[in-house]
């Protein structure tokens, strides 16, 4: 539990808190996706895994699906412009399934 770079008890407690929050978020993503799928009478998300395989959403699958989603920021004389890369089929399904609102810059 004690990595070399954590030198005080306060930093170790902060590390444990961050790990706890990350795991909680991971589990909540998975739970919400599965709950919303069950409400629609389905168990799997289309094209979630490589090779266009349908799969039950797990925290890992969900995060991997968004691994190649990018936010592109460009600065010009009018300020900054933001654009998100295009969604894949699985990303679009998960975005709607999780009930994530569109970003304000869209």
RAMOKA-V787072 format. One record per residue. PHI is phi in radians with two decimals (999 if undefined). PSI is psi in degrees with one decimal (none if undefined). Layout:
((PHI:PSI) (PHI:PSI))
This chain:
((999:-22.9) (-1.77:93.2) (-1.17:160.4) (-1.08:-36.2) (-1.41:-7.7) (-1.65:113.5) (-1.89:-11.7) (-2.28:161.1) (-1.12:-35.6) (-1.13:-40.4) (-1.21:-35.3) (-1.16:-41.0) (-1.11:-39.2) (-1.13:-40.5) (-1.10:-43.6) (-1.11:-40.0) (-1.09:-45.3) (-1.10:-41.5) (-1.12:-39.9) (-1.10:-45.9) (-1.12:-40.5) (-1.13:-42.8) (-1.16:-38.1) (-1.11:-44.2) (-1.10:-41.9) (-0.99:-48.8) (-1.21:-37.4) (-1.17:-38.1) (-1.04:-48.4) (-1.09:-45.8) (-1.09:-45.3) (-1.13:-42.1) (-1.08:-45.3) (-1.18:-37.7) (-1.13:-43.8) (-1.18:-37.0) (-1.12:-43.5) (-1.09:-37.0) (-1.12:-26.8) (-1.63:2.5) (1.35:23.3) (-2.17:164.4) (-2.13:-20.7) (-2.15:154.3) (-1.76:132.6) (-1.16:141.3) (0.94:34.2) (-1.33:-37.2) (-1.75:163.6) (-1.01:145.9) (1.45:17.7) (1.02:46.1) (-1.72:132.2) (-1.30:143.3) (-2.65:155.9) (-1.24:130.8) (-1.24:129.2) (-2.04:166.5) (-0.98:-41.3) (-1.15:-45.2) (-1.07:-41.1) (-1.11:-47.9) (-1.16:-37.2) (-1.15:-33.3) (-1.10:-32.6) (-1.68:9.1) (-1.06:-34.3) (-1.87:29.0) (-1.70:126.0) (-2.12:147.9) (-1.83:121.9) (-1.83:122.5) (-1.99:130.2) (-2.18:136.7) (-1.85:134.1) (-2.44:-169.6) (-1.16:-18.0) (-1.66:-1.1) (2.08:-154.2) (-1.68:143.9) (-2.11:137.8) (-2.03:141.4) (-2.59:139.0) (-1.75:145.7) (-1.14:160.0) (-1.19:145.9) (-1.35:145.8) (-1.44:175.5) (-1.07:-46.6) (-1.14:-40.9) (-1.09:-42.1) (-1.07:-45.1) (-1.08:-47.3) (-1.15:-38.6) (-1.04:-47.5) (-1.24:-39.7) (-1.08:-41.1) (-1.41:-7.3) (1.23:32.2) (-1.40:128.9) (-1.29:156.1) (-1.14:143.7) (-1.07:154.7) (-1.21:-21.7) (-1.43:-8.7) (-1.40:none))
